[in-house]
Amino acid sequence: MQQTAYDLSLFENRPRKQPRVRVAQGGQMRTAEALRQVRIVSVTLLMVALISCYLYSQAVLTELTTDLQRTQRQLVAAQSDYDYLSGLMDSKTSLKSVAEIATSQLGLMKLDKSQITYVTLEQESVITLPESGIRRWLESFGAGLLNVADYLNP
């Protein structure tokens, strides 16, 4: 009984079989060549399309960057105008400026202490006007004369 693992006849030199070659009249070769050319053309068209898309996107990007820069310049100019006009408005509406315009152009004057009227409504509905300097002086002078008259009249 012979084992297959020790059968060395399987590894002897054998005559090689000739591959079968069939001669065609050019039908298959033409289709392979045409297929190869179609592949080359399609890859070329694909590359041209990709390059065109890339160039177009770069052109759009450049255009948008230019628009952005122009808009930023307009924003900076608008902010500068806003700062200038805000400062001008602050200077025109300052308290000193308003007081000067009120006195020079409108003829208004600042309040005097004698013009202030205090109204007390807690106890009664009475309006008390402050006395002017002349009136107080006259009242104190009158009170003094009454004191002198009382002194002279026993």
C-alpha positions in Angstrom: 0.0 0.0 0.0 1.5 3.2 -1.1 0.8 6.5 0.5 0.1 9.5 -1.6 2.4 11.7 0.4 5.4 9.5 -0.6 4.4 9.1 -4.2 7.2 11.0 -6.0 5.9 10.2 -9.4 3.6 13.1 -9.1 6.6 15.5 -9.2 8.4 14.0 -12.3 9.0 16.0 -15.4 6.0 15.9 -17.6 5.7 17.3 -21.0 4.1 20.7 -20.9 0.8 21.3 -22.5 0.8 23.9 -25.2 -1.7 26.7 -24.5 -4.4 26.9 -27.1 -4.1 30.0 -29.2 -6.9 31.0 -31.3 -6.4 33.4 -34.1 -9.1 36.0 -34.4 -9.7 38.2 -37.3 -9.2 41.4 -35.2 -12.7 41.6 -33.7 -11.7 41.2 -30.0 -8.6 43.4 -30.3 -10.6 46.2 -31.8 -13.1 46.2 -29.0 -10.4 46.1 -26.3 -8.6 49.0 -28.0 -11.8 51.0 -28.3 -12.6 50.3 -24.6 -9.2 51.6 -23.7 -9.6 54.7 -25.7 -13.1 55.3 -24.1 -11.5 55.0 -20.7 -8.8 57.5 -21.6 -11.3 60.0 -23.0 -13.7 59.7 -20.0 -10.8 60.1 -17.5 -9.6 63.2 -19.5 -13.1 64.7 -19.5 -13.5 64.0 -15.8 -10.1 65.7 -15.1 -11.1 68.7 -17.2 -14.5 69.0 -15.4 -12.8 68.8 -12.0 -10.2 71.5 -12.9 -13.0 73.7 -14.3 -15.0 73.4 -11.1 -11.9 74.2 -9.0 -11.1 77.3 -11.1 -14.8 78.4 -10.9 -14.9 78.0 -7.2 -11.6 80.0 -6.8 -13.1 82.8 -9.0 -16.3 82.9 -6.9 -14.2 82.9 -3.7 -12.1 85.8 -4.9 -15.2 87.8 -5.9 -16.8 87.2 -2.5 -13.5 88.1 -0.7 -13.5 91.4 -2.6 -17.1 92.1 -1.7 -16.4 91.3 2.0 -13.4 93.7 2.0 -15.4 96.5 0.4 -18.2 96.0 2.9 -15.7 96.1 5.8 -14.3 99.4 4.5 -17.9 100.8 4.3 -18.5 99.6 7.9 -15.3 101.3 9.2 -16.3 104.5 7.4 -19.8 104.3 8.8 -18.5 103.7 12.3 -16.2 106.7 12.0 -19.1 108.9 10.9 -21.2 107.6 13.8 -18.4 108.4 16.3 -18.0 112.0 14.8 -21.7 112.7 14.8 -22.2 111.2 18.3 -19.4 113.5 19.6 -20.9 116.5 17.9 -24.4 115.7 19.3 -22.9 115.3 22.8 -21.2 118.7 22.5 -24.4 120.4 21.3 -26.6 118.8 24.0 -24.2 119.4 26.9 -25.7 121.3 29.8 -23.3 124.2 29.4 -24.2 124.5 25.7 -27.9 124.3 26.4 -27.7 126.9 29.1 -25.7 129.3 26.9 -28.3 129.0 24.0 -31.1 129.5 26.5 -29.7 132.7 27.8 -28.3 134.2 24.6 -30.8 133.2 22.0 -34.0 132.7 24.0 -33.5 135.4 26.6 -34.1 133.0 29.5 -32.4 133.5 32.9 -31.5 131.2 35.8 -33.9 131.0 38.7 -33.5 133.3 41.6 -34.1 132.1 45.1 -37.0 134.5 45.4 -38.7 132.8 42.5 -38.9 129.4 44.2 -42.3 128.6 45.7 -42.7 125.7 48.1 -46.1 124.1 48.4 -46.9 122.1 51.6 -50.1 120.1 51.4 -49.6 117.9 54.4 -51.7 119.9 56.9 -53.7 122.4 54.9 -54.2 123.4 51.4 -52.3 126.6 51.7 -49.6 127.9 49.4 -46.9 129.8 51.1 -44.9 132.2 49.1 -41.4 133.1 50.2 -40.9 136.7 51.1 -38.7 138.9 49.1 -35.8 140.7 50.7 -37.5 144.1 50.7 -40.7 142.8 52.1 -38.8 141.0 55.0 -36.9 144.2 55.7 -40.1 146.3 55.7 -41.8 143.8 58.1 -38.8 143.8 60.4 -38.6 147.6 60.3 -42.4 147.8 61.0 -42.0 145.4 63.9 -39.1 147.5 65.3 -41.3 150.7 65.0 -44.1 148.9 66.9 -41.6 147.9 69.6 -40.4 151.5 69.9 -44.1 152.7 70.0 -44.8 150.2 72.7 -41.8 151.3 74.6 -42.7 155.0 74.4 -46.3 154.4 75.1 -46.5 153.3 78.8 
